[in-house]
């Protein structure tokens, strides 16, 4: 069975419940819009998330940590809640009378108090009565359309923590110094290149500029904010900037240069243009060039480097991706990234992926960043970004 609940919606619901994932138990269009079918698939399974869908596009339902049965009794659940989606935003309606949070009725589907029933009376309809143990706005929740096009029930499962990290990393000062020394002592294979140029590419808000500031801070020994960084729907970086790193406050330049660009956006004519990336890769774009989303950089553009040397070209491309947004990345943005990868492949430039904001993406990592390689979710995202 394929879940109708989108990956984005699943992540949003799971963010309310902890380090968990959803397993589809019941799908009315497959098993039947009947209480018997629902109970056959879902009894004694818990916790669960029940979801209703209607023709206008509303997605709504409820959560309970109690197992379903057919006793006809109310059960107590202080953590139960109803919900609806407004775009990607989840609106929650907590239980107001925990003693009557869920009722176990044999001829209906999920039955939340006397407020919301999905597959009511073994029909593809919703019973809705705000105020009886839950308070909600019916128009906001389901648009007052009580006909179901689908009903699903998911079991909430804990994401396992790997006993052994799926990637080994020693979290000790000695290892940190060893890694920093390996960067300081790195020498490019080509004698005419003293510094390897690493291009950071990623969607708006993925954290390219913040990553540079973090690396710069580590090597300088104090917090820096040389690159403009922040939270915005549009790229805060508007120029092509090259940042040379130094060892310490007045130390010598490190053998790497990080190159920052505008963020990628899904819509055409906004964000970084793919043709501009091609010019950057080949070394035609000078430091400080102001990007123009409506016109690609070309040979007649002031500052165009006609005959770039090897030292001017990009030697490595790093895709910077927000770990929490990989599953919900818009199709057009994915298409842009794939087009860029093809161009980079043709030029034979090494590539790697950097996952940012792992603490926001996984509660286990938020608890302790050293859990990053014990997280099933981060491992799953690491596999997805390679696809």
Secondary structure, 3 states (H helix, E strand, C coil): CCCCCCHHHHHHHHCCCCCEEEEEEEEHHHHCCCHHHHHHHHECCCCEEEEEEECCCCEEEEEECCCECCCCCEECCCCCEEEEEECCEEEEEEECCHHHCEECCCCCCCEECCCEEECHHHCCEEEECCCCCECCCHHHHHCCCCEEEEEEEEEEEECCECCCCCCCCCCCHHHHHHHHHHHHCCCCCCCCCCCEEEEEECECCCCHHHHHHHHHHHHHCCCCCCCCCCCCCCCCCCECEEEEEECCCCCCEEEEEEEECCCECCCCCCECCHHHHHHHHCCCCCCCCECCCCCCCCCCCCCCCCCCCHHHCCCEEEEEEECCCHHHCCHHHHHHHHHHHHHHHHHCCEEEEEEECHHHHCHHHHHCHHHCCCEHHHHHHHHHCCC
